[in-house]
Amino acid sequence: MVTGVTDSALPTEPVSAFARLDRPAVLLIGEPAEATAEMQECLQVVFSTEKICSGMRAFMPLRMAAVHAGDDPLISEHGEKVPRVLVIDPVKERIAVLEGNRVRAGVLFKEMARASKRVWKENLTRTVKAHAKLLVKRDTLHDLLTVAKQRLERAEDEKERADIEADAQELEIELENLRVKERALWLLTRKWTPPVSTNLEQTPEPPALPQGWKEHKTADGKCYYERPDGTTTWDRPAAP
């Protein structure tokens, strides 16, 4: 699974394309993943890199089919090859074009860091490194929890089971604390405010959810919905 690449597209008018962005954006232009070896490499190598996946939390992830890119008056002026990646800085209204041998994780992250510092006070490189440390610790705790569950299955008496269950509970608490730290890490502080007309708080509120439904967000801000029976879906349910 590729993190941070969605089936969205920039607005078609050049003026509103920048105006509607409330944060920097990364736009991937290309065919469906299975269409070309180049697109597969872009998705599997570049966008699957840990620092890119992590850093995308500070960006608006966008994707556009190559067939539509030529018709977009803003996008058509920036590069020709497919796949290509555009890093969009809404503050300077600057678009960095990565195509050909420039579509590499190191080059992409450098451009992301440059665009990020215009919008966010936090340094993207340091934030990504801090996130990587949390992920390592999380993996370690997951491994320890797996071992604890295996030990629990082999426990021979109640005292041993109680001790293992207590250890497992402590690990669960540590994992939850890590999740809290991860969410707090990506609550970035703005150094640039979008124009009032594009402020996200001014968009109309969506209709209320049906009774029993709940709305949640992933760590990177994507909404998903919980049904009354506890199952989840990415699709917002129709208004009651």
ZABA-202985 format. One line per field, with one value per residue: residue number from 1; residue in one letter; x, y, z of N, C-alpha, C in turn. Coordinates in Angstrom, 1 decimal, m for minus. Layout:
BEGIN
k [NUM:...]
r [A:...]
n.u [X:...]
n.v [Y:...]
n.w [Z:...]
ca.u [X:...]
ca.v [Y:...]
ca.w [Z:...]
c.u [X:...]
c.v [Y:...]
c.w [Z:...]
! end
This chain:
BEGIN
k [1:2:3:4:5:6:7:8:9:10:11:12:13:14:15:16:17:18:19:20:21:22:23:24:25:26:27:28:29:30:31:32:33:34:35:36:37:38:39:40:41:42:43:44:45:46:47:48:49:50:51:52:53:54:55:56:57:58:59:60:61:62:63:64:65:66:67:68:69:70:71:72:73:74:75:76:77:78:79:80:81:82:83:84:85:86:87:88:89:90:91:92:93:94:95:96:97:98:99:100:101:102:103:104:105:106:107:108:109:110:111:112:113:114:115:116:117:118:119:120:121:122:123:124:125:126:127:128:129:130:131:132:133:134:135:136:137:138:139:140:141:142:143:144:145:146:147:148:149:150:151:152:153:154:155:156:157:158:159:160:161:162:163:164:165:166:167:168:169:170:171:172:173:174:175:176:177:178:179:180:181:182:183:184:185:186:187:188:189:190:191:192:193:194:195:196:197:198:199:200:201:202:203:204:205:206:207:208:209:210:211:212:213:214:215:216:217:218:219:220:221:222:223:224:225:226:227:228:229:230:231:232:233:234:235:236:237:238:239:240]
r [M:V:T:G:V:T:D:S:A:L:P:T:E:P:V:S:A:F:A:R:L:D:R:P:A:V:L:L:I:G:E:P:A:E:A:T:A:E:M:Q:E:C:L:Q:V:V:F:S:T:E:K:I:C:S:G:M:R:A:F:M:P:L:R:M:A:A:V:H:A:G:D:D:P:L:I:S:E:H:G:E:K:V:P:R:V:L:V:I:D:P:V:K:E:R:I:A:V:L:E:G:N:R:V:R:A:G:V:L:F:K:E:M:A:R:A:S:K:R:V:W:K:E:N:L:T:R:T:V:K:A:H:A:K:L:L:V:K:R:D:T:L:H:D:L:L:T:V:A:K:Q:R:L:E:R:A:E:D:E:K:E:R:A:D:I:E:A:D:A:Q:E:L:E:I:E:L:E:N:L:R:V:K:E:R:A:L:W:L:L:T:R:K:W:T:P:P:V:S:T:N:L:E:Q:T:P:E:P:P:A:L:P:Q:G:W:K:E:H:K:T:A:D:G:K:C:Y:Y:E:R:P:D:G:T:T:T:W:D:R:P:A:A:P]
n.u [0.8:0.5:1.4:m0.2:m0.8:m3.4:m6.5:m7.0:m7.2:m5.7:m7.5:m8.9:m8.5:m5.9:m5.5:m7.2:m6.0:m3.7:m4.9:m6.7:m5.2:m4.3:m2.0:1.3:1.7:1.9:1.9:1.2:1.6:0.5:0.0:m2.4:m1.2:m0.5:0.1:2.6:6.1:7.7:5.9:5.2:7.6:7.9:5.8:6.4:9.0:9.8:7.6:7.1:9.1:10.3:10.7:9.4:6.8:6.3:6.8:4.8:2.6:2.6:1.7:m0.6:m1.8:m1.9:m3.2:m3.1:m4.4:m2.4:m3.6:m5.3:m3.7:m2.5:m4.6:m5.0:m4.5:m2.6:m1.0:m0.1:2.0:4.1:6.5:6.7:7.1:6.0:5.9:5.6:6.4:5.0:6.0:4.3:4.4:2.4:2.8:5.0:4.0:5.2:6.3:7.9:9.4:9.6:11.0:11.8:15.1:15.1:13.0:13.3:13.6:15.3:15.6:13.0:12.3:13.9:12.8:10.3:11.0:11.8:9.5:7.8:8.9:8.1:5.5:5.1:6.2:7.7:10.6:10.8:12.6:13.7:11.3:10.5:12.6:12.2:9.8:10.4:12.0:9.9:8.4:10.2:10.4:7.7:7.5:9.1:7.7:5.4:6.5:7.3:4.8:3.7:5.3:4.6:1.9:2.2:3.6:1.6:m0.2:1.2:1.4:1.4:0.2:m2.0:m0.8:1.4:0.1:m1.3:0.9:2.0:m0.2:m0.3:2.1:1.6:m0.5:0.8:2.4:0.5:m0.4:1.8:2.0:m0.3:0.4:2.5:1.1:m0.3:1.8:2.7:0.5:0.6:3.0:2.6:0.9:1.2:2.5:1.4:3.2:2.4:m0.6:m3.4:m5.2:m8.2:m10.5:m10.0:m9.8:m10.1:m11.9:m14.0:m15.5:m18.6:m20.3:m20.5:m23.4:m25.2:m24.2:m25.8:m27.8:m26.0:m23.6:m20.1:m17.5:m14.0:m10.5:m7.5:m4.0:m2.8:m4.8:m7.0:m10.4:m12.5:m15.3:m17.3:m19.6:m22.7:m22.5:m19.8:m18.0:m16.0:m15.7:m14.5:m16.2:m18.4:m21.5:m24.8:m26.9:m29.2]
n.v [m1.2:2.2:5.1:8.2:9.1:10.1:9.8:12.5:15.8:18.9:22.1:23.3:25.9:28.3:30.4:29.8:27.4:27.8:29.4:27.8:26.1:25.2:24.5:23.2:21.1:17.9:16.6:13.9:12.8:10.6:7.4:4.7:2.5:0.0:0.3:1.1:0.3:2.4:3.9:2.1:1.8:4.4:4.5:2.3:2.6:5.3:6.7:4.9:5.1:5.6:8.2:9.8:8.9:9.6:12.4:13.3:13.9:16.5:17.7:18.3:15.6:14.8:13.6:13.0:11.9:11.2:11.7:13.9:15.9:17.4:19.0:20.8:24.1:25.1:22.9:21.8:23.4:22.7:20.6:17.5:14.7:11.4:9.1:12.1:14.4:17.1:19.5:21.7:25.0:27.0:29.5:31.0:30.6:28.7:26.0:23.1:20.9:17.5:15.1:12.4:11.3:12.7:12.0:10.9:9.7:11.2:13.6:14.5:14.7:16.8:19.0:18.9:19.7:22.3:23.6:23.1:24.6:27.1:27.2:25.9:26.2:24.2:22.2:20.2:18.0:17.4:16.8:14.5:12.8:12.5:11.3:8.9:7.7:7.3:5.4:3.2:2.6:1.9:m0.4:m2.1:m2.4:m3.6:m6.1:m7.1:m7.3:m9.2:m11.4:m11.6:m12.4:m14.9:m16.2:m16.2:m18.0:m20.4:m20.5:m22.0:m21.9:m20.0:m17.8:m17.3:m16.6:m14.3:m12.6:m12.3:m11.2:m8.7:m7.6:m7.4:m5.6:m3.3:m2.8:m2.3:0.1:1.7:1.7:3.1:5.6:6.2:6.5:8.8:10.7:10.6:11.7:14.3:15.2:15.8:17.9:20.6:23.9:26.9:29.2:30.7:32.0:31.0:32.9:34.6:34.0:31.4:29.9:27.0:26.7:28.2:26.8:25.2:23.4:19.9:17.8:16.4:13.3:10.1:8.6:7.1:6.8:7.5:9.9:9.7:10.4:9.7:9.5:11.2:12.9:12.1:11.4:8.9:6.6:5.3:2.7:2.0:m0.7:m1.0:m1.5:0.0:2.6:4.3:6.0:8.7:8.5:8.9:11.8:11.8]
n.w [0.0:m0.8:0.8:1.3:m1.4:m3.3:m5.2:m6.4:m7.8:m8.9:m8.9:m12.0:m12.9:m13.2:m11.3:m9.1:m8.4:m6.8:m4.9:m3.5:m2.0:1.3:2.4:1.6:m1.4:m2.9:m6.1:m8.0:m11.2:m13.6:m15.2:m14.3:m11.7:m12.6:m15.3:m16.4:m16.2:m15.2:m13.7:m11.7:m10.5:m9.5:m7.6:m5.9:m5.1:m4.8:m3.5:m1.5:0.2:3.5:4.7:2.9:3.0:5.6:5.7:4.0:5.6:6.2:3.9:1.2:m0.4:m3.8:m6.9:m10.4:m13.5:m16.4:m18.8:m18.3:m17.6:m19.6:m20.4:m18.3:m17.5:m15.8:m14.9:m17.3:m18.2:m16.7:m17.0:m18.9:m19.1:m18.2:m15.5:m13.5:m10.9:m9.1:m6.8:m4.8:m3.8:m2.0:m1.0:m2.2:m4.6:m6.3:m8.4:m8.2:m10.5:m10.9:m12.9:m15.1:m14.4:m12.1:m10.5:m7.7:m4.4:m2.6:m4.0:m4.1:m1.4:m0.7:m2.1:m0.9:1.7:1.3:0.4:2.6:4.7:4.2:5.0:7.5:10.9:12.1:11.4:8.7:8.2:10.7:12.1:10.7:11.3:14.1:14.1:12.9:14.9:16.8:15.4:15.3:18.0:18.4:16.8:18.2:20.6:19.6:18.9:21.4:22.6:21.0:21.6:24.4:24.2:23.0:25.1:26.9:25.9:26.5:29.2:32.3:34.9:37.0:38.3:36.7:34.4:35.2:35.7:33.1:31.7:33.1:32.2:29.5:29.5:30.3:28.1:26.2:27.1:26.8:24.0:23.3:24.4:22.7:20.3:20.9:21.2:18.5:17.1:18.2:17.4:14.7:14.7:13.4:13.4:12.0:9.9:8.0:6.8:5.0:2.4:3.5:2.1:1.4:3.6:5.4:7.5:6.7:4.9:4.1:6.6:6.6:6.2:9.1:10.6:10.2:12.8:15.4:13.9:13.7:13.3:12.4:12.3:10.4:11.2:9.3:8.7:7.2:6.8:8.2:8.7:11.3:11.6:13.3:14.1:14.6:12.5:9.9:7.3:4.4:3.1:3.5:5.1:3.8:4.5:7.2]
ca.u [0.0:1.3:0.8:m0.1:m1.1:m4.8:m7.0:m7.5:m6.6:m5.8:m8.5:m8.5:m8.1:m4.6:m5.6:m7.7:m5.2:m2.9:m5.7:m7.4:m4.3:m4.0:m0.7:2.0:1.1:2.7:1.0:1.8:1.0:0.9:m1.1:m2.6:0.1:m0.1:0.3:4.0:7.2:8.1:4.9:5.3:8.9:7.7:5.0:6.9:10.3:9.9:6.5:7.1:10.2:9.7:10.7:8.4:5.5:6.1:6.8:3.5:1.7:2.7:1.4:m1.8:m1.4:m2.8:m2.9:m3.8:m4.1:m1.6:m4.5:m5.9:m2.6:m2.4:m5.8:m5.0:m3.7:m1.5:m0.2:0.5:3.2:5.2:6.9:6.1:7.2:5.1:5.3:6.3:5.9:5.1:5.9:3.7:4.6:1.4:3.2:5.7:3.4:6.3:6.1:9.1:9.0:10.5:10.6:12.9:15.9:14.9:12.0:13.9:13.2:16.1:15.3:11.6:12.2:14.6:11.9:9.3:11.5:11.8:8.1:7.3:9.4:7.3:4.1:5.1:7.3:8.5:11.5:10.3:13.6:13.7:10.0:10.5:13.5:11.6:8.7:11.1:12.3:8.7:8.1:11.1:9.9:6.4:7.7:9.7:6.6:4.6:7.2:7.2:3.4:3.5:5.9:3.8:0.7:2.7:3.9:0.4:m0.8:1.9:1.4:0.9:m0.6:m2.7:0.1:2.2:m0.8:m1.5:2.1:2.1:m1.2:0.1:3.2:1.0:m1.3:1.7:2.9:m0.6:m0.5:3.0:1.7:m1.2:1.1:3.2:0.1:m0.6:3.0:2.7:m0.5:1.0:4.2:2.2:0.1:2.2:2.2:1.5:3.9:1.7:m2.1:m4.1:m6.2:m9.4:m11.5:m9.8:m9.7:m10.9:m13.0:m15.1:m16.3:m19.9:m20.3:m21.2:m24.6:m25.0:m24.2:m27.0:m27.7:m25.1:m22.4:m19.1:m16.4:m12.7:m9.4:m6.2:m2.9:m2.5:m6.0:m8.0:m11.6:m13.2:m16.5:m17.6:m21.0:m23.2:m22.0:m18.4:m17.2:m15.6:m15.7:m13.9:m17.3:m19.3:m22.9:m25.8:m27.5:m30.5]
ca.v [0.0:3.4:6.1:9.7:9.4:9.9:10.0:13.8:16.6:20.3:22.8:23.5:27.3:28.6:31.3:29.1:26.3:28.1:30.0:26.8:25.3:25.8:23.9:22.7:19.9:17.0:16.1:12.8:12.8:9.4:6.4:3.7:1.9:m1.2:0.7:1.2:0.0:3.6:4.3:1.1:2.2:5.6:4.3:1.3:3.0:6.7:7.0:4.0:5.4:5.9:9.6:10.4:8.6:10.4:13.8:13.7:14.3:18.0:18.1:17.9:14.6:14.9:12.7:13.3:11.0:11.9:12.2:15.1:16.9:18.3:20.0:21.7:25.3:25.3:21.7:21.5:24.2:22.2:19.2:16.7:13.3:10.6:9.9:13.2:14.8:18.5:20.0:23.0:25.9:28.0:30.9:31.7:30.2:28.1:24.6:22.3:19.8:16.3:14.1:11.6:10.8:13.5:11.4:10.1:10.0:12.2:14.9:14.8:15.2:18.1:19.9:19.0:20.4:23.7:24.1:23.0:25.7:28.4:27.1:25.4:26.6:23.1:21.8:18.9:17.0:17.0:16.2:13.2:12.0:12.3:10.3:7.6:7.1:6.8:4.2:2.1:2.2:1.2:m1.8:m2.9:m2.7:m4.6:m7.3:m7.5:m7.7:m10.5:m12.4:m11.8:m13.2:m16.3:m16.8:m16.4:m19.3:m21.5:m20.3:m23.3:m21.7:m18.7:m16.7:m16.9:m15.9:m12.9:m11.8:m12.0:m10.2:m7.4:m7.1:m7.1:m4.4:m2.1:m2.6:m1.6:1.5:2.4:1.8:4.2:6.8:6.5:7.1:10.2:11.5:10.7:12.7:15.6:15.5:16.3:19.1:21.6:25.3:27.7:30.5:31.4:31.8:31.1:34.0:34.4:33.4:30.0:29.3:25.8:26.9:28.9:26.0:24.8:22.2:18.8:17.4:15.6:11.9:9.3:8.3:5.9:6.8:8.4:10.3:9.7:10.8:9.0:10.4:12.2:13.8:11.6:11.0:7.6:6.6:4.1:2.4:1.6:m2.0:m1.0:m1.6:1.3:2.8:5.6:6.7:9.4:8.1:9.9:12.5:11.1]
ca.w [0.0:m0.9:1.7:0.9:m2.8:m3.5:m6.6:m6.5:m8.8:m8.7:m9.7:m13.4:m13.2:m12.6:m10.2:m7.9:m8.1:m5.7:m3.8:m2.7:m1.2:2.6:2.8:0.4:m2.0:m3.8:m7.1:m8.8:m12.6:m14.3:m15.5:m13.2:m11.2:m13.4:m16.7:m16.9:m15.2:m14.6:m12.7:m10.6:m9.7:m8.8:m6.4:m5.0:m4.6:m4.3:m2.5:m0.4:1.1:4.9:4.9:2.0:3.6:6.9:5.3:3.3:6.5:6.2:2.6:0.6:m1.4:m5.0:m8.0:m11.7:m14.6:m17.4:m19.9:m17.9:m17.3:m20.8:m20.5:m17.2:m17.9:m14.9:m14.9:m18.7:m18.3:m15.8:m17.3:m20.0:m19.0:m17.3:m14.5:m13.0:m9.6:m8.8:m5.4:m5.0:m2.7:m2.2:m0.5:m3.3:m5.9:m7.0:m8.6:m8.6:m11.4:m10.9:m14.0:m15.6:m13.4:m10.9:m9.7:m6.7:m3.0:m2.1:m4.6:m3.8:0.0:m0.6:m2.5:0.1:2.9:0.9:0.4:3.9:5.6:3.9:5.6:8.9:11.7:12.4:10.4:8.2:8.4:12.2:12.4:10.1:12.1:15.4:13.8:12.6:16.2:17.4:14.7:15.7:19.3:18.2:16.3:19.3:21.5:19.0:19.0:22.8:22.8:20.3:22.5:25.6:23.9:22.8:26.4:27.6:25.5:27.0:30.6:33.0:36.1:37.1:38.7:35.5:33.4:35.7:35.5:31.7:31.4:33.6:31.3:28.2:29.7:30.3:26.7:25.5:27.6:26.2:22.6:23.2:24.7:21.5:19.3:21.3:20.8:17.1:16.7:18.7:16.6:13.4:14.9:13.0:13.6:10.7:9.9:6.9:6.8:3.7:2.3:4.2:1.2:1.2:4.9:5.4:8.5:6.1:4.0:4.7:7.4:6.0:7.0:10.2:10.3:10.7:14.3:15.7:13.2:14.3:12.3:12.9:11.3:10.5:11.7:8.3:8.6:6.3:7.5:8.0:9.5:12.1:11.6:14.6:14.5:14.9:11.3:9.4:5.9:4.0:2.5:4.4:4.9:3.4:5.6:7.6]
c.u [0.9:0.6:0.9:m0.3:m2.6:m5.3:m7.7:m6.9:m6.7:m7.0:m8.0:m8.1:m6.8:m4.6:m6.1:m6.9:m4.3:m3.8:m6.4:m6.5:m4.1:m2.7:0.1:1.5:2.1:1.7:1.7:1.0:1.4:m0.3:m1.3:m1.3:0.5:0.3:1.7:5.0:7.7:7.2:5.0:6.5:8.6:6.9:5.7:8.3:10.3:8.8:6.4:8.2:9.7:9.7:9.7:7.0:5.2:6.0:5.5:2.5:1.6:2.1:m0.1:m1.4:m2.4:m2.3:m3.7:m3.4:m3.4:m2.5:m5.2:m4.9:m2.5:m3.5:m5.8:m4.0:m2.5:m0.5:0.6:1.8:4.4:5.5:6.2:6.1:6.2:5.9:6.2:5.6:6.1:5.0:5.5:3.8:3.5:1.7:3.9:5.1:4.4:6.0:7.4:8.7:10.1:10.1:11.9:13.7:15.8:13.8:12.6:13.6:14.0:15.8:13.9:11.6:12.9:13.6:10.7:9.7:11.5:10.4:7.5:7.7:8.7:6.0:4.2:6.3:8.2:9.4:11.1:11.3:13.7:12.5:10.0:11.4:12.9:10.5:9.3:11.5:11.1:8.3:8.9:10.7:8.6:6.6:8.3:8.6:5.7:5.2:7.1:5.8:3.1:4.1:5.1:2.6:1.1:3.0:2.6:m0.3:m0.1:2.0:0.8:0.1:m1.1:m1.8:0.9:1.4:m1.0:m0.3:2.3:1.1:m0.9:1.1:2.5:0.2:m0.4:2.2:1.8:m0.7:0.7:2.7:0.7:m0.6:1.9:2.3:m0.2:0.5:3.0:1.8:0.0:2.2:3.8:1.1:1.0:1.6:2.4:2.4:3.3:0.2:m2.6:m5.0:m7.5:m10.5:m11.3:m9.6:m10.6:m12.1:m14.2:m15.9:m17.5:m19.7:m21.0:m22.4:m24.3:m25.0:m25.5:m26.7:m26.9:m23.8:m21.4:m18.0:m15.0:m11.7:m8.2:m5.2:m2.6:m3.7:m7.1:m9.2:m12.1:m14.4:m16.8:m19.1:m21.4:m22.7:m20.5:m17.5:m17.0:m15.7:m15.1:m15.1:m18.2:m20.7:m23.8:m26.5:m28.8:m31.7]
c.v [1.2:4.5:7.5:10.0:9.0:10.2:11.4:14.6:18.1:20.9:23.1:24.9:27.7:29.4:30.6:27.9:26.6:28.6:28.9:25.9:25.9:25.2:23.5:21.4:19.2:16.4:15.1:12.7:11.5:8.5:5.5:3.0:0.7:m0.9:0.6:0.8:1.2:4.1:3.3:1.5:3.4:5.4:3.4:1.8:4.4:7.0:6.0:4.2:6.0:7.4:10.3:10.2:9.4:11.9:14.3:14.1:15.9:18.6:17.7:16.9:14.7:14.0:13.0:12.4:11.8:12.5:13.5:16.3:17.9:19.3:21.0:22.9:25.5:24.1:21.5:22.3:23.7:20.8:18.5:15.2:12.7:9.4:11.1:13.7:16.4:18.8:21.4:23.8:27.0:29.4:31.6:31.4:29.6:26.6:24.0:21.1:18.7:15.3:13.5:11.1:11.7:13.0:10.4:10.6:11.2:13.6:15.4:15.4:16.6:19.2:20.1:19.8:21.9:24.3:24.1:24.2:27.0:28.4:26.8:25.9:25.4:22.7:20.4:17.8:16.5:16.3:14.7:12.3:11.6:11.2:8.9:6.9:6.6:5.5:3.0:1.6:1.5:m0.2:m2.7:m3.3:m3.7:m6.0:m7.9:m8.0:m9.0:m11.7:m12.7:m12.6:m14.7:m17.0:m17.1:m17.7:m20.5:m21.5:m21.6:m23.1:m20.3:m17.6:m16.3:m16.2:m14.5:m12.0:m11.3:m11.0:m8.8:m6.8:m6.6:m5.8:m3.1:m1.8:m1.9:m0.2:2.3:2.6:3.0:5.5:7.2:7.1:8.5:11.1:11.6:11.7:14.1:16.1:16.2:17.4:20.3:23.0:26.1:28.9:31.3:31.0:32.0:32.4:33.6:33.7:31.9:29.3:28.1:25.9:27.6:28.1:25.5:23.5:21.1:18.4:16.5:14.1:11.2:8.9:7.0:5.9:7.8:8.7:10.3:10.2:10.0:10.0:11.4:13.0:13.3:11.1:9.6:7.6:5.3:3.9:2.0:0.2:m2.1:m1.1:m0.2:1.3:4.2:6.5:7.4:8.9:9.2:10.5:11.8:11.8]
c.w [0.0:m0.1:1.1:m0.5:m3.0:m4.9:m6.6:m7.6:m8.4:m9.4:m11.1:m13.7:m12.5:m11.3:m8.9:m7.5:m6.8:m4.5:m3.0:m1.9:0.2:3.2:1.5:m0.1:m2.8:m4.8:m8.0:m10.1:m13.2:m14.5:m14.2:m12.9:m12.1:m14.8:m17.2:m15.8:m14.5:m13.5:m11.5:m9.8:m8.9:m7.5:m5.4:m4.4:m4.0:m3.2:m1.4:0.6:2.4:5.1:4.0:2.6:4.8:6.5:4.7:4.3:6.6:4.9:2.2:m0.5:m2.6:m6.1:m9.2:m12.8:m15.7:m18.5:m19.6:m17.8:m18.4:m21.0:m19.4:m17.5:m17.0:m15.0:m16.2:m18.9:m17.5:m16.1:m18.4:m19.8:m18.0:m16.8:m14.1:m11.7:m9.5:m7.4:m5.5:m3.7:m2.9:m1.8:m1.6:m4.6:m6.8:m7.2:m9.0:m9.4:m11.3:m12.0:m14.4:m14.4:m12.1:m10.0:m8.7:m5.4:m2.5:m2.6:m4.2:m2.3:0.1:m1.0:m1.5:1.3:2.5:0.9:1.8:4.8:5.4:4.7:7.1:9.6:12.0:11.2:10.0:8.4:9.8:12.6:11.9:10.9:13.4:15.2:13.6:13.9:16.9:16.7:15.1:17.1:19.3:17.7:17.4:20.3:21.0:19.1:20.4:23.1:22.2:21.1:23.8:25.3:23.6:24.1:27.2:27.2:26.1:28.5:31.3:34.3:36.1:37.4:37.5:34.5:33.9:35.5:34.0:31.2:31.9:32.7:30.0:28.3:29.7:28.9:25.9:25.9:26.9:24.7:22.5:23.5:23.4:20.4:19.6:20.9:19.3:16.6:17.0:17.8:15.3:13.5:14.6:13.2:12.4:11.0:8.7:6.9:5.4:3.6:2.9:3.4:1.1:2.5:5.0:6.4:7.9:5.1:4.8:5.5:6.7:6.8:8.1:9.8:10.8:12.2:14.4:15.0:13.9:13.2:13.0:11.9:11.5:11.0:10.6:7.9:7.7:7.1:7.2:9.0:10.1:12.1:13.1:15.1:14.7:13.7:10.8:7.9:5.6:3.5:3.6:4.1:4.5:4.6:5.9:7.0]
! end
